[in-house]
Amino acid sequence: MEGNKLLSSLCYFSIFFAPLLFPILVWIFGDEVTKPHAKKALWTHIIPALTAIAAVLVIGFLGIWQFQNNLENASMVLLISTSIAMVVCFLISLYFLIWNIVKGIQILIS
């Protein structure tokens, strides 16, 4: 049982050393106790990356649209939208970083 707790906890702590690889390997090769933790950890590693990709796409499309329409304050709108996107991505990443640390500690203690 201790090995299962350690492996499940390492899935969450892998955000520091192998964010995608370790949970995928545990999800594939792990036992029934560790697989749910590996799946949750994998999603908590993927979600911040997906939000960053979405933010880059939105900023890119917004910039293309504004500069094609020759708006007067296109650079200011692009600067504000980029700042908002960066703050949102930072907050989401920080939330999932803290969540992974807390879950990893909870599993080790339990």
N, CA and C atoms as an extended XYZ file, in Angstrom:
330
Properties=species:S:1:pos:R:3:atomname:S:1:resname:S:1:resid:I:1 pbc="F F F"
N         0.807       -1.196        0.000 N   MET     1
C         0.000        0.000        0.000 CA  MET     1
C         0.854        1.267        0.000 C   MET     1
N         2.000        1.241        0.666 N   GLU     2
C         2.861        2.413        0.726 CA  GLU     2
C         3.410        2.775       -0.655 C   GLU     2
N         3.720        1.755       -1.464 N   GLY     3
C         4.201        2.023       -2.811 CA  GLY     3
C         3.143        2.682       -3.661 C   GLY     3
N         1.878        2.284       -3.466 N   ASN     4
C         0.783        2.906       -4.204 CA  ASN     4
C         0.622        4.372       -3.816 C   ASN     4
N         0.733        4.668       -2.521 N   LYS     5
C         0.617        6.043       -2.059 CA  LYS     5
C         1.766        6.895       -2.597 C   LYS     5
N         2.947        6.337       -2.575 N   LEU     6
C         4.101        7.075       -3.066 CA  LEU     6
C         3.988        7.328       -4.569 C   LEU     6
N         3.609        6.322       -5.321 N   LEU     7
C         3.469        6.469       -6.766 CA  LEU     7
C         2.343        7.440       -7.111 C   LEU     7
N         1.225        7.355       -6.392 N   SER     8
C         0.120        8.284       -6.626 CA  SER     8
C         0.532        9.714       -6.292 C   SER     8
N         1.268        9.879       -5.228 N   SER     9
C         1.740       11.198       -4.844 CA  SER     9
C         2.750       11.746       -5.855 C   SER     9
N         3.608       10.887       -6.348 N   LEU    10
C         4.585       11.319       -7.346 CA  LEU    10
C         3.924       11.757       -8.645 C   LEU    10
N         2.755       11.215       -8.954 N   CYS    11
C         2.025       11.673      -10.146 CA  CYS    11
C         1.707       13.155      -10.038 C   CYS    11
N         1.313       13.594       -8.854 N   TYR    12
C         1.015       15.015       -8.653 CA  TYR    12
C         2.286       15.849       -8.566 C   TYR    12
N         3.308       15.326       -7.894 N   PHE    13
C         4.568       16.059       -7.772 CA  PHE    13
C         5.368       16.083       -9.076 C   PHE    13
N         4.971       15.276      -10.037 N   SER    14
C         5.714       15.233      -11.302 CA  SER    14
C         5.582       16.526      -12.088 C   SER    14
N         4.774       17.446      -11.628 N   ILE    15
C         4.682       18.752      -12.282 CA  ILE    15
C         6.035       19.459      -12.247 C   ILE    15
N         6.900       19.040      -11.318 N   PHE    16
C         8.223       19.643      -11.203 CA  PHE    16
C         9.288       18.954      -12.057 C   PHE    16
N         9.081       17.668      -12.400 N   PHE    17
C        10.165       16.983      -13.103 CA  PHE    17
C         9.748       16.303      -14.406 C   PHE    17
N         8.551       15.844      -14.578 N   ALA    18
C         8.107       15.220      -15.830 CA  ALA    18
C         6.594       15.385      -15.951 C   ALA    18
N         6.126       16.584      -16.276 N   PRO    19
C         4.701       16.884      -16.165 CA  PRO    19
C         3.767       15.972      -16.953 C   PRO    19
N         4.105       15.570      -18.112 N   LEU    20
C         3.206       14.719      -18.890 CA  LEU    20
C         3.639       13.262      -18.904 C   LEU    20
N         4.914       13.038      -18.957 N   LEU    21
C         5.432       11.685      -19.143 CA  LEU    21
C         5.131       10.773      -17.952 C   LEU    21
N         5.400       11.226      -16.762 N   PHE    22
C         5.247       10.366      -15.589 CA  PHE    22
C         3.797        9.950      -15.347 C   PHE    22
N         2.814       10.887      -15.365 N   PRO    23
C         1.431       10.434      -15.178 CA  PRO    23
C         0.941        9.506      -16.289 C   PRO    23
N         1.402        9.727      -17.515 N   ILE    24
C         1.001        8.836      -18.617 CA  ILE    24
C         1.530        7.434      -18.382 C   ILE    24
N         2.790        7.333      -17.968 N   LEU    25
C         3.377        6.010      -17.711 CA  LEU    25
C         2.690        5.311      -16.543 C   LEU    25
N         2.386        6.047      -15.510 N   VAL    26
C         1.697        5.443      -14.362 CA  VAL    26
C         0.275        5.043      -14.751 C   VAL    26
N        -0.370        5.867      -15.568 N   TRP    27
C        -1.728        5.556      -16.018 CA  TRP    27
C        -1.746        4.286      -16.866 C   TRP    27
N        -0.712        4.094      -17.679 N   ILE    28
C        -0.652        2.910      -18.538 CA  ILE    28
C        -0.223        1.678      -17.753 C   ILE    28
N         0.836        1.800      -16.969 N   PHE    29
C         1.427        0.628      -16.317 CA  PHE    29
C         1.055        0.463      -14.849 C   PHE    29
N         0.372        1.430      -14.264 N   GLY    30
C         0.058        1.362      -12.846 CA  GLY    30
C        -1.076        0.402      -12.531 C   GLY    30
N        -1.277        0.188      -11.238 N   ASP    31
C        -2.373       -0.685      -10.815 CA  ASP    31
C        -3.654        0.133      -10.667 C   ASP    31
N        -4.707       -0.506      -10.221 N   GLU    32
C        -6.026        0.131      -10.160 CA  GLU    32
C        -6.105        1.232       -9.107 C   GLU    32
N        -5.228        1.206       -8.127 N   VAL    33
C        -5.239        2.238       -7.088 CA  VAL    33
C        -4.596        3.527       -7.605 C   VAL    33
N        -3.553        3.413       -8.391 N   THR    34
C        -2.817        4.592       -8.848 CA  THR    34
C        -3.363        5.195      -10.136 C   THR    34
N        -4.090        4.442      -10.928 N   LYS    35
C        -4.577        4.952      -12.216 CA  LYS    35
C        -5.476        6.177      -12.086 C   LYS    35
N        -6.431        6.214      -11.149 N   PRO    36
C        -7.253        7.437      -11.048 CA  PRO    36
C        -6.434        8.680      -10.689 C   PRO    36
N        -5.439        8.506       -9.830 N   HIS    37
C        -4.585        9.634       -9.466 CA  HIS    37
C        -3.734       10.082      -10.651 C   HIS    37
N        -3.244        9.131      -11.420 N   ALA    38
C        -2.454        9.481      -12.594 CA  ALA    38
C        -3.295       10.234      -13.617 C   ALA    38
N        -4.532        9.812      -13.782 N   LYS    39
C        -5.429       10.479      -14.729 CA  LYS    39
C        -5.735       11.908      -14.281 C   LYS    39
N        -6.029       12.092      -12.991 N   LYS    40
C        -6.293       13.438      -12.469 CA  LYS    40
C        -5.052       14.325      -12.596 C   LYS    40
N        -3.905       13.765      -12.258 N   ALA    41
C        -2.668       14.536      -12.339 CA  ALA    41
C        -2.357       14.916      -13.784 C   ALA    41
N        -2.612       14.008      -14.695 N   LEU    42
C        -2.360       14.305      -16.107 CA  LEU    42
C        -3.227       15.471      -16.573 C   LEU    42
N        -4.492       15.449      -16.204 N   TRP    43
C        -5.369       16.541      -16.612 CA  TRP    43
C        -4.956       17.861      -15.966 C   TRP    43
N        -4.509       17.813      -14.728 N   THR    44
C        -4.087       19.058      -14.087 CA  THR    44
C        -2.764       19.573      -14.646 C   THR    44
N        -2.038       18.729      -15.361 N   HIS    45
C        -0.839       19.177      -16.050 CA  HIS    45
C        -1.180       19.704      -17.453 C   HIS    45
N        -2.219       19.170      -18.056 N   ILE    46
C        -2.584       19.546      -19.423 CA  ILE    46
C        -3.381       20.847      -19.469 C   ILE    46
N        -4.252       21.063      -18.504 N   ILE    47
C        -5.153       22.227      -18.544 CA  ILE    47
C        -4.400       23.559      -18.630 C   ILE    47
N        -3.342       23.813      -17.856 N   PRO    48
C        -2.630       25.087      -18.026 CA  PRO    48
C        -2.011       25.244      -19.413 C   PRO    48
N        -1.535       24.165      -19.992 N   ALA    49
C        -0.968       24.254      -21.341 CA  ALA    49
C        -2.055       24.569      -22.369 C   ALA    49
N        -3.223       23.961      -22.205 N   LEU    50
C        -4.324       24.235      -23.128 CA  LEU    50
C        -4.799       25.680      -23.015 C   LEU    50
N        -4.821       26.218      -21.806 N   THR    51
C        -5.235       27.616      -21.653 CA  THR    51
C        -4.213       28.565      -22.273 C   THR    51
N        -2.948       28.240      -22.173 N   ALA    52
C        -1.918       29.074      -22.793 CA  ALA    52
C        -2.033       29.032      -24.319 C   ALA    52
N        -2.282       27.851      -24.868 N   ILE    53
C        -2.458       27.731      -26.318 CA  ILE    53
C        -3.687       28.508      -26.770 C   ILE    53
N        -4.778       28.385      -26.016 N   ALA    54
C        -5.997       29.126      -26.355 CA  ALA    54
C        -5.754       30.632      -26.281 C   ALA    54
N        -5.025       31.083      -25.290 N   ALA    55
C        -4.739       32.515      -25.157 CA  ALA    55
C        -3.906       33.020      -26.332 C   ALA    55
N        -2.915       32.254      -26.740 N   VAL    56
C        -2.085       32.652      -27.882 CA  VAL    56
C        -2.928       32.724      -29.154 C   VAL    56
N        -3.814       31.759      -29.348 N   LEU    57
C        -4.671       31.776      -30.531 CA  LEU    57
C        -5.625       32.969      -30.521 C   LEU    57
N        -6.228       33.247      -29.383 N   VAL    58
C        -7.154       34.383      -29.288 CA  VAL    58
C        -6.418       35.691      -29.529 C   VAL    58
N        -5.259       35.855      -28.940 N   ILE    59
C        -4.485       37.081      -29.131 CA  ILE    59
C        -4.057       37.215      -30.587 C   ILE    59
N        -3.655       36.113      -31.184 N   GLY    60
C        -3.255       36.150      -32.596 CA  GLY    60
C        -4.402       36.532      -33.510 C   GLY    60
N        -5.542       35.905      -33.332 N   PHE    61
C        -6.695       36.241      -34.165 CA  PHE    61
C        -7.179       37.667      -33.919 C   PHE    61
N        -7.142       38.097      -32.669 N   LEU    62
C        -7.536       39.460      -32.340 CA  LEU    62
C        -6.589       40.467      -32.991 C   LEU    62
N        -5.310       40.180      -32.949 N   GLY    63
C        -4.337       41.071      -33.571 CA  GLY    63
C        -4.486       41.128      -35.073 C   GLY    63
N        -4.694       39.996      -35.702 N   ILE    64
C        -4.879       39.974      -37.157 CA  ILE    64
C        -6.134       40.748      -37.543 C   ILE    64
N        -7.222       40.524      -36.791 N   TRP    65
C        -8.479       41.199      -37.102 CA  TRP    65
C        -8.353       42.705      -36.932 C   TRP    65
N        -7.694       43.137      -35.874 N   GLN    66
C        -7.590       44.573      -35.614 CA  GLN    66
C        -6.703       45.271      -36.632 C   GLN    66
N        -5.601       44.660      -37.001 N   PHE    67
C        -4.702       45.324      -37.935 CA  PHE    67
C        -5.216       45.261      -39.370 C   PHE    67
N        -6.049       44.296      -39.687 N   GLN    68
C        -6.661       44.265      -41.011 CA  GLN    68
C        -7.742       45.331      -41.143 C   GLN    68
N        -8.407       45.650      -40.050 N   ASN    69
C        -9.456       46.675      -40.081 CA  ASN    69
C        -8.905       48.077      -39.842 C   ASN    69
N        -7.600       48.188      -39.682 N   ASN    70
C        -6.921       49.478      -39.486 CA  ASN    70
C        -7.561       50.320      -38.378 C   ASN    70
N        -7.749       49.696      -37.254 N   LEU    71
C        -8.308       50.423      -36.122 CA  LEU    71
C        -7.265       51.380      -35.561 C   LEU    71
N        -7.719       52.516      -35.061 N   GLU    72
C        -6.802       53.546      -34.566 CA  GLU    72
C        -6.034       53.104      -33.329 C   GLU    72
N        -6.712       52.419      -32.431 N   ASN    73
C        -6.074       52.020      -31.179 CA  ASN    73
C        -5.845       50.508      -31.128 C   ASN    73
N        -5.486       49.926      -32.243 N   ALA    74
C        -5.316       48.472      -32.321 CA  ALA    74
C        -4.191       47.993      -31.409 C   ALA    74
N        -3.113       48.734      -31.338 N   SER    75
C        -1.994       48.295      -30.503 CA  SER    75
C        -2.352       48.352      -29.019 C   SER    75
N        -3.159       49.337      -28.629 N   MET    76
C        -3.552       49.440      -27.227 CA  MET    76
C        -4.491       48.295      -26.846 C   MET    76
N        -5.430       47.983      -27.711 N   VAL    77
C        -6.350       46.879      -27.445 CA  VAL    77
C        -5.584       45.561      -27.398 C   VAL    77
N        -4.631       45.400      -28.293 N   LEU    78
C        -3.820       44.180      -28.308 CA  LEU    78
C        -2.958       44.076      -27.051 C   LEU    78
N        -2.428       45.193      -26.586 N   LEU    79
C        -1.636       45.194      -25.356 CA  LEU    79
C        -2.493       44.829      -24.150 C   LEU    79
N        -3.682       45.381      -24.072 N   ILE    80
C        -4.565       45.084      -22.946 CA  ILE    80
C        -5.017       43.628      -22.978 C   ILE    80
N        -5.395       43.141      -24.154 N   SER    81
C        -5.837       41.743      -24.248 CA  SER    81
C        -4.690       40.776      -23.957 C   SER    81
N        -3.500       41.108      -24.366 N   THR    82
C        -2.345       40.266      -24.057 CA  THR    82
C        -2.069       40.251      -22.560 C   THR    82
N        -2.170       41.402      -21.926 N   SER    83
C        -1.950       41.471      -20.479 CA  SER    83
C        -2.992       40.654      -19.727 C   SER    83
N        -4.255       40.779      -20.138 N   ILE    84
C        -5.311       40.000      -19.485 CA  ILE    84
C        -5.087       38.513      -19.675 C   ILE    84
N        -4.727       38.105      -20.888 N   ALA    85
C        -4.494       36.685      -21.170 CA  ALA    85
C        -3.321       36.147      -20.349 C   ALA    85
N        -2.271       36.943      -20.207 N   MET    86
C        -1.119       36.496      -19.424 CA  MET    86
C        -1.481       36.338      -17.952 C   MET    86
N        -2.252       37.263      -17.424 N   VAL    87
C        -2.661       37.183      -16.015 CA  VAL    87
C        -3.551       35.963      -15.795 C   VAL    87
N        -4.507       35.743      -16.700 N   VAL    88
C        -5.401       34.584      -16.565 CA  VAL    88
C        -4.603       33.282      -16.646 C   VAL    88
N        -3.689       33.181      -17.600 N   CYS    89
C        -2.868       31.967      -17.717 CA  CYS    89
C        -1.995       31.767      -16.484 C   CYS    89
N        -1.438       32.845      -15.951 N   PHE    90
C        -0.623       32.745      -14.747 CA  PHE    90
C        -1.444       32.258      -13.567 C   PHE    90
N        -2.648       32.812      -13.395 N   LEU    91
C        -3.492       32.417      -12.268 CA  LEU    91
C        -3.943       30.961      -12.383 C   LEU    91
N        -4.282       30.528      -13.584 N   ILE    92
C        -4.677       29.128      -13.785 CA  ILE    92
C        -3.501       28.202      -13.507 C   ILE    92
N        -2.326       28.559      -14.003 N   SER    93
C        -1.141       27.734      -13.760 CA  SER    93
C        -0.787       27.688      -12.275 C   SER    93
N        -0.872       28.820      -11.615 N   LEU    94
C        -0.578       28.870      -10.186 CA  LEU    94
C        -1.577       28.038       -9.393 C   LEU    94
N        -2.854       28.125       -9.747 N   TYR    95
C        -3.882       27.331       -9.069 CA  TYR    95
C        -3.580       25.838       -9.192 C   TYR    95
N        -3.294       25.374      -10.403 N   PHE    96
C        -3.047       23.946      -10.586 CA  PHE    96
C        -1.711       23.507       -9.987 C   PHE    96
N        -0.733       24.392       -9.918 N   LEU    97
C         0.520       24.067       -9.240 CA  LEU    97
C         0.263       23.835       -7.758 C   LEU    97
N        -0.457       24.754       -7.129 N   ILE    98
C        -0.764       24.612       -5.707 CA  ILE    98
C        -1.652       23.395       -5.478 C   ILE    98
N        -2.629       23.176       -6.359 N   TRP    99
C        -3.527       22.026       -6.222 CA  TRP    99
C        -2.751       20.714       -6.291 C   TRP    99
N        -1.789       20.619       -7.207 N   ASN   100
C        -0.972       19.405       -7.322 CA  ASN   100
C        -0.127       19.181       -6.071 C   ASN   100
N         0.430       20.234       -5.533 N   ILE   101
C         1.236       20.101       -4.314 CA  ILE   101
C         0.367       19.634       -3.152 C   ILE   101
N        -0.808       20.244       -3.006 N   VAL   102
C        -1.711       19.889       -1.913 CA  VAL   102
C        -2.161       18.443       -2.055 C   VAL   102
N        -2.574       18.019       -3.252 N   LYS   103
C        -3.020       16.648       -3.463 CA  LYS   103
C        -1.895       15.661       -3.201 C   LYS   103
N        -0.687       15.985       -3.640 N   GLY   104
C         0.444       15.094       -3.390 CA  GLY   104
C         0.719       14.922       -1.913 C   GLY   104
N         0.636       15.997       -1.151 N   ILE   105
C         0.846       15.924        0.287 CA  ILE   105
C        -0.292       15.170        0.970 C   ILE   105
N        -1.536       15.415        0.534 N   GLN   106
C        -2.675       14.722        1.112 CA  GLN   106
C        -2.566       13.202        0.938 C   GLN   106
N        -2.130       12.783       -0.219 N   ILE   107
C        -2.008       11.344       -0.461 CA  ILE   107
C        -0.878       10.757        0.372 C   ILE   107
N         0.214       11.465        0.510 N   LEU   108
C         1.310       10.962        1.349 CA  LEU   108
C         0.903       10.841        2.814 C   LEU   108
N         0.132       11.794        3.301 N   ILE   109
C        -0.273       11.798        4.698 CA  ILE   109
C        -1.338       10.736        4.983 C   ILE   109
N        -2.266       10.547        4.034 N   SER   110
C        -3.371        9.618        4.288 CA  SER   110
C        -2.939        8.175        4.397 C   SER   110
